[in-house]
Amino acid sequence: MDKRNDGLSFIVCCNKFGWTRSWGISRERFHLVLGALGFFVLGAVLSFFLSYRFYGDAEAVRAEKETEINELLDVVAGMSHDIIVDKKLEDKFIKRVLRLEKKLASMEKKLSTKRQRRTPAIGGSGFRTGDIGDDYFNAVERDIDRLANTLAIIPFGKPASGGISSRYGYRKNPFSEAREFHGGIDFRGKVGTEVVTTANGVVDKAKYVKGYGKHVVIKHKKGYKTLYGHLSKIEVKKGQRVVAGEKIGEIGSTGRSTGPHLHYEIIRYGRRVNPSKYMR
């Protein structure tokens, strides 16, 4: 390499073949090329460093989100199990309450026919009413209170006095004759017939919609909701607290309806269930 005053020259000689090659570059261009090369190397190093750091941060975020998702899935799985277990216990409880209600009605009937008769001593021979202490009555009273509280928040009974015109399940659509699923029970009745709520709760909806017409939805405890559709009159407002047996409206034929009736639904954790098992 030969240095000159105006730049740099590169000379390559080959004695075997007798040829010589030379290249020249000014100092300004040489410095420019050298600076560009240095800038490129610096940029490559910096890019590698930033990419590596960004990748590490991204991996940390990914791992954190994966942990959160796994925790959420565990919670959801546990909730599903709890709901299933709770539903089984709820169904069992409902059946027992209905059996108890039937027995109480039977007892009341028998008692009404024996009121004129002399009642034999309780407990048989040697048993005295004085043997029953306060603890016994307190326990019975607690059981009755517990049962009454449960009956108040679970939608037992009928919301209207009329007979059933259409049951829960598949049926022919009254408008198109096509097979469809009917998610509730329809009760016959004249316009103006009283409609009552079947459990304590809070009014979630009280308005007109295209399908149900004037309707009321009441939110109860233990994941229950009840719906009362095709009303002619609504007598409650959203957010209002109501108790079992309280009047909330009157039967009508508003919305998509073929005549005066009440459409009644029970929703449990967002799914419609058969109201028949909640009625005696």
C-alpha positions in Angstrom: 0.0 0.0 0.0 1.5 3.3 -1.1 0.6 6.6 0.6 0.2 9.7 -1.5 -0.5 13.3 -0.6 -4.1 13.2 -2.1 -5.2 9.9 -0.8 -4.4 6.2 -0.6 -3.4 3.7 -3.4 -3.6 -0.1 -3.2 -1.2 -1.9 -5.6 -1.3 -5.7 -6.2 1.6 -7.4 -8.3 1.8 -10.9 -9.7 5.4 -11.8 -10.8 4.4 -15.2 -12.2 2.0 -13.7 -14.8 3.7 -10.3 -15.0 0.7 -8.1 -14.3 0.0 -5.3 -11.8 -3.2 -3.9 -10.5 -3.7 -0.6 -8.5 -6.7 1.2 -6.9 -6.7 4.7 -5.5 -9.1 6.4 -3.1 -9.0 9.9 -1.6 -8.6 10.4 2.0 -12.0 12.0 2.3 -13.7 9.0 0.7 -11.7 6.6 2.8 -12.7 8.4 6.0 -16.3 8.4 4.8 -16.3 4.6 4.0 -14.6 3.9 7.3 -17.1 6.0 9.2 -20.0 4.3 7.4 -18.6 0.9 8.3 -18.2 1.9 11.9 -21.7 3.2 12.1 -23.1 0.0 10.5 -21.2 -2.2 13.1 -22.4 0.0 15.9 -26.0 -0.1 14.7 -25.8 -3.9 14.4 -24.5 -4.3 17.9 -27.1 -1.9 19.3 -29.9 -3.6 17.4 -28.8 -7.0 18.7 -28.7 -5.7 22.3 -32.2 -4.1 22.0 -33.7 -7.1 20.4 -32.2 -9.4 23.0 -33.6 -7.1 25.8 -37.0 -6.8 24.1 -37.2 -10.6 23.7 -36.4 -11.1 27.3 -39.1 -8.6 28.4 -41.6 -10.2 26.0 -40.8 -13.7 27.3 -41.3 -12.5 30.9 -44.6 -10.9 30.0 -45.6 -14.1 28.2 -44.7 -16.2 31.2 -46.6 -13.9 33.5 -49.8 -14.0 31.3 -49.5 -17.8 31.0 -49.5 -18.0 34.8 -52.5 -15.7 35.1 -54.4 -17.7 32.5 -53.7 -21.0 34.2 -54.8 -19.5 37.6 -58.0 -18.3 35.9 -58.7 -21.7 34.3 -58.2 -23.3 37.7 -60.8 -20.8 39.2 -63.2 -21.4 36.4 -62.9 -25.2 36.8 -63.5 -24.9 40.5 -66.6 -22.7 39.9 -68.0 -25.2 37.4 -67.5 -28.0 40.0 -69.1 -25.9 42.7 -72.1 -25.0 40.4 -72.6 -28.6 39.5 -72.4 -29.7 43.1 -74.7 -26.9 44.2 -77.2 -27.7 41.5 -77.4 -31.3 42.6 -77.9 -30.3 46.2 -80.5 -27.7 45.1 -82.5 -30.2 43.1 -82.4 -32.7 46.0 -83.5 -29.9 48.3 -86.4 -28.9 46.0 -87.7 -32.5 45.8 -87.5 -32.8 49.6 -89.3 -29.5 50.1 -92.1 -30.5 47.7 -92.5 -33.8 49.4 -92.7 -32.0 52.8 -95.3 -29.6 51.4 -97.3 -32.5 50.2 -97.1 -34.2 53.6 -98.1 -31.0 55.4 -101.1 -30.7 53.1 -102.1 -34.3 53.8 -101.7 -33.7 57.6 -103.8 -30.6 57.4 -106.5 -32.6 55.6 -106.5 -35.4 58.2 -106.5 -32.9 61.0 -109.5 -31.1 59.5 -111.5 -34.4 59.5 -110.5 -35.2 63.1 -111.1 -31.9 64.8 -114.3 -33.2 66.4 -112.7 -36.4 67.6 -110.7 -36.9 70.8 -107.0 -36.9 70.1 -105.1 -39.7 71.9 -102.1 -38.9 74.1 -98.9 -38.1 72.2 -96.1 -40.7 72.4 -98.1 -43.6 73.6 -98.2 -45.2 77.1 -96.1 -43.5 79.8 -95.4 -40.4 77.7 -96.3 -37.0 79.2 -96.4 -33.6 77.4 -94.3 -32.3 80.2 -91.4 -34.4 79.0 -91.0 -32.0 76.0 -88.7 -29.2 77.0 -87.8 -25.8 75.6 -84.9 -27.2 73.6 -87.2 -29.3 71.6 -89.5 -26.4 70.6 -86.5 -24.2 69.9 -85.0 -26.7 67.6 -88.3 -27.2 65.7 -88.8 -23.4 65.5 -85.3 -23.0 64.0 -86.0 -25.7 61.4 -89.2 -24.0 60.5 -87.6 -20.6 60.2 -84.8 -22.0 58.1 -87.3 -23.7 55.8 -89.4 -20.5 55.5 -86.4 -18.4 54.6 -85.4 -20.9 51.9 -88.9 -21.1 50.5 -88.9 -17.3 50.2 -85.9 -17.1 47.9 -86.5 -20.1 45.7 -89.3 -19.6 43.1 -91.8 -22.2 44.3 -95.5 -22.2 43.3 -97.5 -20.6 40.5 -97.4 -17.0 39.4 -101.0 -17.0 38.2 -104.2 -18.9 39.1 -105.0 -20.2 35.6 -104.4 -23.6 34.1 -101.4 -24.5 31.9 -101.9 -24.1 28.2 -98.4 -24.8 27.0 -95.6 -26.7 28.9 -91.8 -26.5 28.9 -90.1 -28.3 26.1 -90.4 -28.8 22.3 -93.7 -27.9 20.6 -95.2 -26.6 17.4 -94.7 -22.9 16.9 -98.2 -21.3 17.0 -97.3 -18.9 14.2 -95.2 -21.1 11.8 -96.2 -24.6 12.8 -92.4 -25.4 12.9 -91.0 -27.4 15.8 -89.4 -25.2 18.4 -88.2 -25.2 22.0 -90.5 -23.5 24.5 -88.4 -22.3 27.4 -91.2 -21.7 29.9 -94.8 -22.5 30.9 -97.9 -20.6 29.6 -100.8 -20.0 32.0 -104.3 -19.3 30.8 -106.1 -16.2 32.0 -108.2 -13.2 31.2 -106.7 -9.8 30.6 -106.3 -8.1 34.0 -105.8 -11.4 35.9 -103.3 -10.8 38.8 -99.7 -12.0 38.3 -97.5 -12.4 41.4 -93.8 -13.1 41.9 -92.9 -16.6 43.2 -89.9 -15.6 45.4 -88.3 -12.6 47.1 -86.0 -10.6 44.9 -85.2 -7.4 43.1 -86.8 -6.3 39.8 -84.1 -6.6 37.1 -86.2 -5.6 34.1 -89.7 -4.0 33.7 -90.3 -2.9 30.1 -91.6 -3.7 26.7 -89.6 -5.8 24.2 -90.7 -7.2 20.8 -91.0 -10.9 21.7 -92.2 -10.9 25.4 -94.1 -7.7 25.1 -94.6 -6.0 28.5 -92.5 -8.2 30.8 -90.8 -8.3 34.2 -87.6 -10.1 35.2 -86.9 -10.6 38.9 -83.5 -11.5 40.2 -83.4 -13.8 43.2 -80.7 -15.4 45.3 -78.8 -18.6 44.6 -78.5 -17.8 40.9 -82.3 -17.7 40.1 -84.2 -15.3 37.9 -87.9 -15.5 36.9 -89.5 -14.0 33.8 -93.2 -12.9 33.4 -94.1 -12.2 29.8 -97.0 -10.8 27.7 -98.4 -8.6 30.5 -101.1 -6.0 29.9 -99.9 -4.0 32.9 -96.6 -3.7 34.8 -96.9 -2.6 38.5 -93.2 -2.6 39.5 -90.1 -0.7 38.5 -86.5 -1.7 37.9 -84.5 -1.9 41.2 -87.6 -2.4 43.3 -87.6 -5.1 46.0 -90.5 -7.5 46.0 -91.5 -10.4 48.2 -93.1 -13.8 47.3 -96.8 -13.4 46.4 -96.6 -9.7 45.7 -98.5 -8.5 42.6 -96.1 -7.4 39.8 -98.6 -7.0 36.9 -101.6 -8.4 35.1 -102.1 -11.0 32.3 -102.3 -9.6 28.8 -101.4 -10.4 25.2 -98.6 -7.9 24.4 -95.6 -8.8 22.2 -95.7 -12.0 20.1 -98.8 -13.6 21.4 -101.8 -15.5 20.1 -104.1 -14.5 23.0 -104.2 -13.5 26.7 -101.9 -15.7 28.7 -98.8 -15.5 31.0 -95.5 -16.8 29.8 -93.4 -17.8 32.9 -89.7 -18.8 32.9 -87.3 -19.8 35.6 -83.6 -19.2 34.8 -80.9 -20.8 36.9 -77.3 -19.5 36.5 -78.2 -18.2 33.0 -80.0 -21.3 31.8 -83.8 -21.8 31.5 -85.0 -24.8 33.6 -88.4 -26.6 33.7 -90.7 -24.6 36.1 -92.9 -27.7 36.6 -90.5 -29.2 39.1 -90.9 -26.1 41.2 -94.7 -26.4 41.3 -96.7 -28.9 43.3 
